């Protein structure tokens, strides 16, 4: 019996040994697997960290390039012309000497810029495409970040931040003193000490709907209007006057609607003194800066935009359509701008010249030069300075029959006024040394493709002629304007806004920028009694692009309008993929 038990115990000991060995083996396998998993996870974590760091480095490259533009607005001229992404750009050069930039490196032997604070563990390089800068103020940047053994690339669109970032922009919330007759002492912002309601303050009224971002360097006066976008003002942070809930006479009102929150602070945006920068765009002696000059017209000029991609231009005083020098000393006739003269299909004829819209370019209308050395110098004869009825006028039909001239300065015969209407097929900026009169609807043939800028040194008028009894000459109702509108030194205003009867709704699809607030209608109670009520809607394309060569503020920055990750441009060793 004892022997049998002993044998059995020996059998159980063998089984235990096998069990111990099996468990040990299993534990060993699990341990090895655990170590392998830990090492793999560590490697993956490191790869993930490098992957994320490479993207952060690419973003850092975009921000670094923006800072260079902020410190030097002319930095757009720099880039590596040999870079693949820069092939469509023009006139790019590499900065040299102390100004050299390692981020412009390409290839295996090319340099990378170090991300600040990374201790040399992260780098970036970028390539610039400035091919649309001269026309739309837009730059494209392809930035590649590198960290560890990973690289990632993003493309960012950078646009000048300026007036067309807003549906409505005004420097001063008062009527233009040159129109209202108010004292020049009124020309100060409310938060700078302008007091009372005697300076021609203008309100946003109850029938006004403003569908887009708004900014004023002044304090807005708002009475029951509806704002669908963000509203900002350069109010004095000490007094906190973001806006006044008052009508133009000082009466309190509480019905304003701010769908994106009440007005907030944003710094003043300085206006340029003139639009002379656009005048440079019609010179043929600046090949490097102006490789494709636009069209120069002289004296009162009418422009009818045609839906077939043409425009009909009447400009009797024009002799040369491109010039050289400032002041101009020579000129030429550009075939794209029409032929001066009074013959058939010529600029000085009664029906004008029909030409192709100078697409992605500028038309500038200048005053008749007073210097005899100027190629467009002319002596305006009284016999030619007539309106439609034979009375004194501008020689191209204004004032029209039975129209009472609104001001002594209206319809001058030797000034650079443009009279514009029609349907645009193309992208164009029309700029004037004096006024712009919008004589009818201005519409786009294609809301997706067409774009217009209207830039006057002085007033942009919505033409609204009246008779001697103050009744309206025009019988239509409503006016639509598709454009980015800018009055550099004065205002955007409806002519004779306080005479006649209600003209319906003024629909703006675009952006309005002006030095002084312009009046478009009179309110009687809650309704418009004369002029127009407002229906302003922002053209959201202006967030990303602009009409050709549209003016920017005196000081400007570049904001990123869009960015997207793309296929990696460079391998970690610097070679192109």
KEMAR-177768 format. One record per residue (C-alpha): residue in three letters; x, y negated, z negated. Coordinates in steps of 0.05 Angstrom, whole numbers, plus 5000, padded with zeros to 4 digits. Each point is the difference from the previous one (the first is absolute). Example, Ala and Ser with C-alpha at 12.3 -4.5 7.8 and 13.67 -1.06 7.14 Angstrom:
Ala524650904844
Ser502749315013
% end
This chain:
Unk500050005000
Unk505549524983
Unk503750175064
Unk493949855041
Unk499249334967
Unk507349845012
Unk499350165073
Unk494049565006
Unk503549424966
Unk505850085048
Unk495249955058
Unk497049374972
Unk506949684991
Unk501450115074
Unk493549685020
Unk501549404955
Unk506749925033
Unk496850005069
Unk494849504975
Unk505349544972
Unk504050035064
Unk493749865041
Unk498049414956
Unk507149735002
Unk500150055075
Unk493349655006
Unk502449464954
Unk506449935040
Unk496049935064
Unk495449494968
Unk506049624973
Unk503450005068
Unk493549785033
Unk499149464948
Unk507049745010
Unk499050025076
Unk493449644993
Unk503049484954
Unk505849885047
Unk495249975059
Unk495549524964
Unk506049584982
Unk502149985072
Unk492949835022
Unk499449464947
Unk506549715024
Unk497650025073
Unk493449694980
Unk503749454963
Unk504449865060
Unk493950015045
Unk496549484958
Unk506349594991
Unk501249985075
Unk493149705010
Unk501249494944
Unk506549815034
Unk496449885066
Unk495149544964
Unk505849654968
Unk502949875069
Unk493649655022
Unk499949574938
Unk507449825009
Unk498749785072
Unk494149584977
Unk504549654949
Unk504949835055
Unk494449695042
Unk497649614940
Unk507049704990
Unk501249885074
Unk493949935046
Unk504750065060
Unk502350704978
Unk495450295053
Unk505749905049
Unk504150544967
Unk499850755013
Unk503950555033
Unk498649965075
Unk502650715008
Unk494950294952
Unk494850455032
Unk494149644968
Unk502749325021
Unk500350165074
Unk493749595014
Unk502649394963
Unk503349405032
Unk506249594980
Unk501650404937
Unk507149934974
Unk503850294941
Unk501849514945
Unk507549964989
Unk505149824947
Unk497349884930
Unk492950035029
Unk500950715026
Unk494450484980
Unk501650744989
Unk492650185009
Unk500849885075
Unk504650615006
Unk498450575047
Unk503250695015
Unk504550444958
Unk505349464993
Unk495049444987
Unk499049684933
Unk494250074950
Unk497949484949
Unk499850224928
Unk493549954961
Unk501349524943
Unk500350354933
Unk500650705029
Unk507350094983
Unk501550205071
Unk495050575001
Unk495149685048
Unk500949615065
Unk496149705057
Unk500949735070
Unk495049665046
Unk498849835073
Unk496249385024
Unk495149935058
Unk498749265012
Unk496850075069
Unk493349704977
Unk502949484953
Unk500049425050
Unk492850115020
Unk496550274937
Unk504849834944
Unk500750754985
Unk506050434984
Unk500550754996
Unk505150334955
Unk501950734999
Unk503350154933
Unk503350664982
Unk501650184928
Unk505250524979
Unk500750354933
Unk503950644987
Unk499150435062
Unk493349695020
Unk498049435047
Unk493249705013
Unk497749445047
Unk494449495000
Unk497949485051
Unk497449344971
Unk496649435038
Unk502049334971
Unk495949375016
Unk501249284982
Unk495349804945
Unk496549365019
Unk493649635016
Unk496650575037
Unk500450434938
Unk493749624982
Unk493349905033
Unk499949304970
Unk506049594978
Unk500149264981
Unk505349554970
Unk495249464974
Unk492650114984
Unk498149305023
Unk497749735067
Unk505649745044
Unk501149274979
Unk501249815072
Unk492850215013
Unk496649824934
Unk503649344991
Unk501750174928
Unk506149714966
Unk506750345011
Unk500550064924
Unk495050565007
Unk505250435033
Unk501950404939
Unk497650664973
Unk494549994948
Unk504750334950
Unk505149445014
Unk495249474974
Unk494949865055
Unk493749804962
Unk492649915012
Unk496150145063
Unk501949375038
Unk505450325044
Unk495450395046
Unk500250674965
Unk496450545039
Unk496450594970
Unk498550715021
Unk492450015001
Unk494650524987
Unk499250205074
Unk507550125009
Unk502550715006
Unk507650095002
Unk501950725017
Unk507450044990
Unk505949764957
Unk500149264980
Unk505649564974
Unk500349264984
Unk505949604975
Unk494649564967
Unk494350134952
Unk494050295036
Unk493149694990
Unk494950565004
Unk492549964995
Unk496250655011
Unk504150265059
Unk501650745009
Unk507350235004
Unk501050725022
Unk507649994997
Unk505449824950
Unk500249254982
Unk506349664975
Unk501949284984
Unk506449644981
Unk496649704939
Unk504349714945
Unk501150584950
Unk500049484943
Unk493049755014
Unk497450655028
Unk495649675052
Unk499150595046
Unk493749725031
Unk494449514986
Unk492950264995
Unk497449355028
Unk497149705063
Unk503449435037
Unk496549494956
Unk502150334936
Unk493450364985
Unk501150654963
Unk497950665031
Unk500850724978
Unk498050435059
Unk506850155032
Unk501150735018
Unk507050294998
Unk499750725023
Unk507450124987
Unk500549614935
Unk500549264983
Unk505749585028
Unk507050164977
Unk506549625001
Unk504850045059
Unk505749505016
Unk499349435050
Unk501550165073
Unk503449415033
Unk497649755068
Unk505049855056
Unk500249265018
Unk498550125075
Unk499150565050
Unk506449795037
Unk502750704991
Unk494950225052
Unk502149455047
Unk506850345005
Unk496550605031
Unk498949625066
Unk507449825010
Unk504150355053
Unk506849804972
Unk499850454939
Unk500950685033
Unk502550354937
Unk494349744956
Unk494549945052
Unk501350535053
Unk493049935029
Unk497549284998
Unk492549864996
Unk496249445035
Unk500449254986
Unk494349545020
Unk499849254991
Unk494249554979
Unk492750214993
Unk499350725024
Unk494050455005
Unk500850764995
Unk494450475019
Unk501650714980
Unk497350515049
Unk498350724983
Unk504050265060
Unk506749834967
Unk500649315032
Unk498949304976
Unk498049375037
Unk504449414981
Unk498849275018
Unk505749534981
Unk500749395046
Unk506049694965
Unk504450625003
Unk506149965046
Unk504650544972
Unk497750614963
Unk506750184966
Unk505349524976
Unk507049974973
Unk502849554946
Unk496849664940
Unk497949485019
Unk499150325068
Unk504749775054
Unk498450515055
Unk494450465019
Unk497650535048
Unk493550295026
Unk498750714974
Unk496050435048
Unk496250314941
Unk497349334977
Unk496749725063
Unk502149475050
Unk499549264983
Unk496349565050
Unk493049855023
Unk499350515056
Unk495850625000
Unk501350454939
Unk504949504972
Unk500349744928
Unk497849295017
Unk494050195043
Unk492849914978
Unk499350764990
Unk507050134974
Unk504650595013
Unk498250734986
Unk506150374973
Unk501450654963
Unk500149924924
Unk507349964979
Unk499250624957
Unk503650034933
Unk502349295009
Unk498749264984
Unk496549435036
Unk502049324973
Unk496449355017
Unk504249384987
Unk498549254999
Unk501749635064
Unk507449824988
Unk501849274990
Unk507350095022
Unk501149895074
Unk505650524998
Unk495050544984
Unk498050425061
Unk492749944979
Unk500149254990
Unk493949655030
Unk496549344998
Unk492650134984
Unk495849555044
Unk493449724975
Unk496750235065
Unk501450724983
Unk498449984926
Unk492550095006
Unk494850444968
Unk494250355035
Unk495849365003
Unk505649555026
Unk501449694932
Unk506850034966
Unk502150724988
Unk505550515008
Unk499750135075
Unk497350724996
Unk492749864985
Unk499849794927
Unk495949684973
Unk494450365037
Unk493949655027
Unk495849654945
Unk505150184946
Unk501749484947
Unk507550024986
Unk500550214927
Unk506449634983
Unk504649495032
Unk505550525005
Unk495850535035
Unk501350205073
Unk506449605009
Unk502749995070
Unk507450104984
Unk499750494942
Unk501250754997
Unk492850244990
Unk497550705020
Unk492750155015
Unk499250754993
Unk494450515010
Unk498650685032
Unk501650744993
Unk507350204991
Unk503150625030
Unk507049994973
Unk504249734942
Unk501449265000
Unk501549404955
Unk497649315021
Unk503549434963
Unk499149255007
Unk503749374981
Unk493349674984
Unk493050324995
Unk496650645021
Unk492649965019
Unk496250665000
Unk494849845052
Unk496250675001
Unk500450704974
Unk506950324999
Unk499550765001
Unk504550595011
Unk498750475057
Unk502850564957
Unk499749924924
Unk505550514994
Unk505049735051
Unk499049255008
Unk502649464953
Unk500049245001
Unk503549474960
Unk497749265000
Unk505249544968
Unk499049255001
Unk504549484969
Unk493749604986
Unk492750204997
Unk496950645027
Unk492949765018
Unk493850425011
Unk497249565056
Unk493049754982
Unk498349385042
Unk494149554983
Unk496049465035
Unk499149284978
Unk493850194960
Unk504350514962
Unk496450595031
Unk504050605024
Unk502250045073
Unk500950764996
Unk493750414996
Unk503050684984
Unk500150284930
Unk506150294965
Unk507350025019
Unk504950594998
Unk507549924997
Unk504750615003
Unk506849714981
Unk505249834948
Unk499149254991
Unk505249534971
Unk499949244992
Unk507049824977
Unk499149284977
Unk492449924997
Unk493850435001
Unk495250495033
Unk493249645006
Unk493549975037
Unk499449365040
Unk493949584979
Unk498450504945
Unk495449494966
Unk495849835061
Unk494450355038
Unk496750634973
Unk502550674977
Unk504250335054
Unk499450704972
Unk505850434975
Unk507449885012
Unk502950705005
Unk507550064992
Unk503350675013
Unk507349874982
Unk503349524953
Unk499749254984
Unk505949604972
Unk500149254991
Unk503349444960
Unk493349684981
Unk493250324990
Unk495549895060
Unk492549914998
Unk495650435045
Unk493049804977
Unk495649614952
Unk495950354947
Unk493049774982
Unk497950404939
Unk502350705018
Unk499449945076
Unk504349695054
Unk496949365026
Unk505349855053
Unk506250335026
Unk501050744986
Unk499750494943
Unk506050454992
Unk500950745015
Unk507550124996
Unk502950715008
Unk507350184996
Unk503350345059
Unk503450564962
Unk505150105056
Unk503549384972
Unk502350424941
Unk504750355049
Unk501349535058
Unk498849295024
Unk498449605063
Unk506349885042
Unk505249584963
Unk494849754950
Unk502749494950
Unk502350234931
Unk500649604935
Unk506249594986
Unk502450554954
Unk498050715016
Unk501050704976
Unk499150675034
Unk495050504972
Unk499250735018
Unk493550085038
Unk500650755011
Unk505050554988
Unk500050745014
Unk504850594992
Unk502750265066
Unk504750555022
Unk506749914967
Unk504549585044
Unk506850204971
Unk503050634970
Unk503749934934
Unk506649975038
Unk497549375036
Unk498850305069
Unk493549905037
Unk495250584998
% end
